[in-house]
Structure formats: C-alpha cells, structure tokens
Amino acid sequence: MKKIQLLILLAVMAVAIQAQESLPYVANWNYQNKYIGDDGSVSVPDDNNAGKWNANQNYWDIGGWTSVNTEGERLFFVPLSSGNKIENTMEFGDRQQSPSQTAFLISPALYFGNQSIKTISFKCGKNKDDQKSSNLEIVYTTNFTGDAATTEWVSLKANILPQTGLKVDVMGNVIITTNITAPSIHIAIKAYKATENFGVGEKQAQIRITEFTVTEKEIKTIPYTATWKHKEEYIDANGVFKDQNINLNTLKNDPQKYYNLEGWESIATAGNKLFYIPTTTDNNKKKVEVSNAMEYNYTAVTNETSYMISPIFNFPENTSKKISLRCGREKEDIVAQLELVYSTDYTGDVSTATWISMKENLIPNGQVGVGASKMLSISATTDLVAPSVVIAVRTMKTEITSPMTGKLRIANFTITGATHTTDADGAMKCTGEWTAEQLAGLSLADITSLDLTAIAIPSDATLNANKNPNCLIYINQDATAPNTWKNVVKINGENGIAESEIRITDNHPFFNTQYPISGTVIYERNYPYTGSGSLCLPFPITNLPEGIKVQEFTNSTGTTVYFNDLEEGTSVQANTPYIVDITSNGTKNFTGTEIPVTIAEPAVTHGAYTFKGTFTNIPDATGLYILDPTGTGFAIGTSDNTIPAFRAYITNDGSQKTPDKLTRGTGGGGTTNVSEHINNSSLLFTSENGLLHIISDKAQLVQLYNLNGQKVKDIELMNGNNTVSGIAKGIYVIKNQKVVIK
C-alpha cells in the first residue's frame, strides 16, 4: 500500500512539474481559434459582450492565465478592434470613479528554478491623456492559494502609470529584472486606483497590455573566459569557413544568425556600427575566423558609440576580480578609443543603464597592430560586490582631430577572482588567481595563518607590513616564497615543514589551523620580575629555560585550586595551561621542534573550576580568575583587566558561589611556598583615598606593574615615608609584593 501511495505522489509531482511553463515564456492572449475567421474577425455566438470586461471567459484562449477581481466588478479582458482580434493583448477598463476597482491577471505556474536573472517585460498604454487611470503593479507569489484575495503577493514593481497610446509603437515599455529562484511562481498584473494624478478628466481609461514575456539569462561565475565564434554550421573545428565563397560582410550584419557569442551582444547607441568577429586567411589562403576576438571598424569623424556587452556575472564578497583582455589598433591615429565599463542595473536597454568606468583608453599610446603579436594585455581590478553585473567594452571618440579611421580589436577576454575566506580562528585561505598587488592589499593584522597552497605565488609578491608577526604562511611544497617572508611552512600532503626557524612573538595571536609542523620553533617572553605567571604554549618542550619552574592544575576543593610540579621526566605539553614560577627575571626563550594543530580553548577541569589557556588576547577579563604575580592565588577580573595571548585563567562553572579570590594550593591541600620570598622586602605599603603610602629603608628606584606583568610607572623612593598619587584603583605588584590601591 505504501509503495502504491508513493507512486501516486510521484505521479502527481510529475504532473505538477510538467504543468509549469518553462522559460523563455511568451503570453498568448486571444479568443479560441474556432471563433476567429481567416480575416481576423471574431464571432462569438450567444455573447453580445465579446471584447468587453464582462465577456464570457469560456470563449477565450489565454494560456492558463486567470482574470479575477477582488474589489469592484471590472476585470482584465481580451479586447477587440472593430470586431477583429488584437494579438496577445489584454485590456482593463478601469472606471475608478466609485467604487474603486482592483483586478488581477494571474499567470500560469512558471518555472523559476534556475540560478539566473529573469526579465519580465511588456508594453502598456491608455487611450487618452484626459482620462482617469489606474496604477499597474507587477506582483508574484510562490504559494498561490487559488484565490487572489487570500494569496500573499510580493511586489516586483509598483506605480506603473501607463503612458498615452494604445498602438504598440507608442506604448510604454516596462522591464523588470529579478534573481528570484523558486521551482514554481505565479506572476500577476494588478490594476488598482491610482493615488497620484487621478483627478484628470472624467471618463474611465482603457488600459492595454501586450507582448508579455519572461526570459532568463544564466548568471556566469568566476573564473570566466569569453568564447566568441561563428556557429558550427559555418566553420569547422579549426575555424575555417565551410563555404569559402561566403560573403563576410553578410556575417557582420547579422550576428544573431551567424555568431555564437555565449550571451555577449553588440549594441550601437550612436551610429550603426557593431562589433564583429574578425576574419583572416590561413597558410592555405582559406578564409578563417580570428579565434576569440571581436573587432570594431571606426569609419566616421562624427561620434560613433557601440557596446560589446557581456553576459551577467555574480561578483561575490571576499573576492578581488581581475578583468583582462588584449587590445590593439590598426593605425596609430585612429579617432576612436576603447573604454572598459560595468553596470549593475542593465536590463537590455543601454541608454537607461548606469555605466561606470573601470579603465579608459585601453589601447596604450604608440601601440599599432591587430595581430596576436602586436596587441597588448590590459587589465583592471575591482572589489565590487553585486549579484548581477555586466561588463562592456565601449567605443569612445578621442581628442585627435585628424580624420583617421580604422579597426580596433579586442581578444582573450577573461575574468579571474582572487578569493579569500577567514574563519573564526583568524585562518585565511586564498584561492583563484592572485597578483602581487592583490596579495599586498590583504589586511593581515589579526590573521593567524595565511594558506596560499591553492594559488600560484607571484615572484614579486609582498605582504602587508602591518601583518600579525605570528602569522604562519602555508605554501605548496613546490612553491617558492620571497625570502623576506617569515614563518613560512611548506605543506607536503597533510604535514608541514618549516622553511626556517619559526618565531612566536608574545602578545600577538597564534593559531596553527590544520597542518602538524616540524621544525624549530621559539616563543620569546620577557619576565620583568620574579614571582609567578601563567603559560600555555602551542608546542611541546622538553627543556625549560633557566629560572622557570612549571606546575600543572591537579585538583580543587572549595575556593582552593591545587597545582603541583610535573612528574620527573614529563615534558611540557602543547595546548595545555600551566603556572610558571619565575626565580630569575629577564627574557626567556621556550624552544621546541614541532607544532601540532592548535586547540582553540585548551583546558583542564577539576571540580567547579576549569583552567583555560588562550592563544589570543582577551580584551575584557570580567568574571575570569587571573593569577596575581605573587602566585598566592587568583583574583576575579574586571573590564579593566586583559589577558594576553599564551596565558591562562580560571573559570567557574557556576555550581558554587563565585568568590572574589581563589587560593593556590599544592599537593592535596595547603599553600604553595611561592610566596616565601615576598616577605623579605624592605618596603611596607598602605593605601587610602587613592593614595599609595610606602615606607622604605633606603633611597631606591622601584617599578609598579599591573597583574599582566606590564610596567605602569617608575617610582623614585626616599629613605622613610613616601606618598604616590595618580594611580588608578586596582591590584599592582612592587618588588614581588601585591599592592592594592583603594
């Protein structure tokens, strides 16, 4: 039974799909053929209202369209002219004085499933200027209920006021473009009372609509190469004309018949000259086309303007587009030049489109010759983002006053894209074809890795000087990177090999996205004071720098978090947070020989607390526990605190009350001995009202640090009592002692 039900469902779906009209679509509005005489006269028995709004629709043949009203009584109808048919035309007699009239002429289901630009076009007009007029609106729906009143309609174009004239040659053209993609839509022409310019005249208007079509153009994607050829019935595979006696001028004058331009079109807006496919003779003196080239023959001193217009392109985000072609002129002083332009609103009418120049004077001064070896390569780049773009080569008159005429030629038109994507970890990947200029324009300040394995690296490539110093640059194993680039990694399959020593700079983000890397890696960090700090490295090490001791998070009880020394023979692991105790200050180098794939949030959890490492700078430490430099515990952070990269912090899962401070313990309990050296100082501190009072047993210069180890200021002390002002409230460290400014 289920199988039978499935078959029935599939059959119903197949019928529904077949019932949809495919594109291109042309509306056919008429009376049924049996009521139309050979002379075009229409004779409908038993219907005295034929050709009027209240005619019997059963005698019509309007190709599945539906004429209904939702307000008033007037309908769209098939008109007649002196009893004769009017081809593919519908009419609406609005009579909008009172009451208001609203009518819909609804199409059959149309297939809009292709990724393309659809163009809806028709002509409309009214009979006289001094008559009242309805507005027209084009609407659509993807869910037609069968009832115009209950269907949810979406407007494509509103306030279409028909211009005066009912003859086709004077009616106004309406053109609407859309990139709607849906398996089935209904389009409707809606007539309703105009809200503007309605008080003109007293009589109702006749509103006529004709030549309704829907066409579509495929949206081309990047990369793209233009193909300009004659149709196969006229040339062989080598471009040789099958009929050697063919009149070449005939080919030029009818490109639609003879050319296969794959969506390109040539349009003249001044004069009548079009671009055409040039021809020549081969070594056997046979007529042959010039492959993938178009030519323009400028023959007049007066203005001539023609366009060679591309198909529609989608110009996506994060892609730098490069338009390239070859250009040449037959003679040096030809009056005309070429210009590269684009439009995002071209709908088929060159004169109404907005054209923006990309590059003027495509043919350089001094260039002469239209042969392949004589023409020059020209390019223009753009970061334009638009779902519908057309590119055009436009002829333009130059300032040359001599009446020199001749041929201009273009060839080998391509569009390539230099695309980059960036993920949440700051990893950027480049694809497509890149120029040195495009690579240099990349913003790399916050990028942790730059993957160039999918592109050819230009020999003169440079990178933005403001890039993150920790950015890893992945290149293909066979590629060569400029020797000025740092942290370059050659990728062999799923593994990377560092071309030279990789240096990791403190306080800058780091992330090795996907390739385990072998090679020397060094992380350098300055410890300006002794005490304690946190550490999380993206690579393992076996030997710690002198003066550095490491402890790992092992347990938590109440508000105490326990850290213990690593077991003997245990290495410091990558992607693992630790506490370090510093017994000698200065710059320390942590050195390893491999970098595994980085973990975004390395963490160790015991009880309610998680010790987390970070490889990026955290600008706001609110609610996070930060180790104070004395090493006695963790204080809860505020918006004034930051956590630099390669540090660690503690979070509370909320299962326990959030204390202001966590105590650092060792073993299973008790406090660590890290603070033993703190009480050996010759300084005593008190604070009140934002002032810091220091008693010193001698004159000396001391440094004030914040909890991130950054020096705030130098303080020059005298023997005895000292008062320091101008310090923001918070927790600081002076000579390994914690100081609280209240």
ABEGO torsion letter per residue (X at the ends): XAAAAAAAAAAAAAAAAAABBBOBBBBBBBBBAAABBAAGBBBBBGBAABGBAABBAAABBAGGBBBBBABEABBBBBBBBGGBBBBGBBBBBAGAAOBBBBBBBBBBBBBAABBBBBBBBBBBBBABAABBBBBBBBBBBABBAGBAAABBBBBABBGBBBBBEABAAABBBBBBBBABBBABBBBBBBBBBBABGAABEABBBBBBBBGBBBBBBBBBBOBBBBBBBBBAAABBAAGBBABAABBAAAAAABAAAABBAGGBBBBBABEABBBBBBBBBBAAGBBBBBBGBBBBBBABABBBBBBBBBBBBBBBBGBBBBBBBBBBBABAABABBBBBBBBAABAGBAAABBBBBABBGABBBGBBEABAAABBBBBBBBABBBABBBBBBBBBBBABABABBEBBBBBGBBBBBBBBBBBAAGBBBBBEBBBAAAAAABBAAABABBBAAABBBBAABBBBAABBAABBBBBBAABBBBAABBGBBBBBEABBBBABBBBBBBGBBBBBAABBBBEBBBBBBBBABBEBBBBBBABBBABBBBGBBBBBBABBBEABBBBBBBBBGBBBBBGBBBBBBBABBEBBBBBBABBBBBBABBBBBBEABBBBBBABBBABABGBBBBBAAGAEBBBBBAABBBBBGBBBBBBAGABBBBABBBBBBEABEBBAAAAAAAABABBBBBBGGBBBBBBABBBBBBBBBAAGBBABBBBBBBEBBBBBGBBBEBBBBGGBBBBBX
